[in-house]
Amino acid sequence: MSDYYDAFEMSPVPTPGPDAVPPEPFHGIYGMPAFVTIPTKDLAASVDFWTRGLGFFELFGIPGRLVHLRRWAFQDVLLVQGAGVPEQAPAMSFSFSGVLSQVDSLAEACRALRPDSVDGPRDTPWNTRDVEVITPENARIVFTAAKPFDPASQEARNLEAIGITPPGARRDDNEAHA
């Protein structure tokens, strides 16, 4: 018996594929398992960029103090009014999942708001398409979308080289990663 179990039923991220449909923005209240807090000098400008560029919505706010933004379930950001905003983006990033059909339009929306804020989209060796965005607060945000898995692809060979195989491909079925 293994401690591994398929927990995709608790994730809002759909199975990768050309027909993958993003879930609706999630307006419910839950105990947040994780969230990012980002200080901003200009709360209104930050909210505008995150909503029009990155596709978040305002769940609630405390005027002049903070705004709780959300996209999908478990994609929460707290923008807080503060003076401690870095002059440039740190090397560290925070990533949000999306679907392939969203990557190009997100990059275009962010470029329209801040022309020099976007790097990508680009494909990765681990089978995703990513776009990196530097927000008005100088946060480094990566939107990543899984590409459909092609067992004959270089990406599949890259993953297999580190011991990750698709379910059912080998007898151990990824037990080493459970």
Buried (B, 14 or more C-beta within 10 A) or exposed (E): EEEEEEEEEEEBBBEBEEEBEBEEBBEEEEEEEEBBEBBBEBBEBBBEBBBEBBBBBEBEBEEEEBBBBBBBBBBBBBBBBBEEBEEEBEEEBBEBBBBBEBBEEBBEBBBEBBEEBBBBBEEBEBBBBBBBBBBBBBBBBBBBBBBEBEEEEEBBEBBBEEEBBEEEEEEEBBEEEE
